[in-house]
Amino acid sequence: MARRFDKRYGMSPMDYLRLARCRAALELLGSGSSTLEEIAWKVGYADASSFSRAFKAAFGRSPVEFRSRD
């Protein structure tokens, strides 16, 4: 299954899930009403640190940098 998924989407199922979680976080970050801990929990991360690392890997900047620039 993983090979078929990778062939179709160009990434592993886990990478796809990480990207989907980070994309969902973009909207929450834009609203500015939730803390990073709350956003991390809402998109499926156990803590803000794990979420921040995944977000930076996906988009090249941290959630804090994203929120302060946009």
Secondary structure as the mmCIF struct_conf table of DSSP 4:
data_model
#
loop_
_struct_conf.conf_type_id
_struct_conf.id
_struct_conf.beg_label_comp_id
_struct_conf.beg_label_asym_id
_struct_conf.beg_label_seq_id
_struct_conf.end_label_comp_id
_struct_conf.end_label_asym_id
_struct_conf.end_label_seq_id
HELX_RH_AL_P HELX_RH_AL_P1 ALA A 2 TYR A 9
BEND BEND1 GLY A 10 MET A 11
HELX_RH_AL_P HELX_RH_AL_P2 PRO A 13 SER A 31
BEND BEND2 SER A 34 SER A 34
HELX_RH_AL_P HELX_RH_AL_P3 LEU A 36 LYS A 42
TURN_TY1_P TURN_TY1_P1 VAL A 43 GLY A 44
BEND BEND3 ALA A 46 ASP A 47
HELX_RH_AL_P HELX_RH_AL_P4 ALA A 48 PHE A 59
BEND BEND4 GLY A 60 ARG A 61
HELX_RH_AL_P HELX_RH_AL_P5 PRO A 63 ARG A 69
#
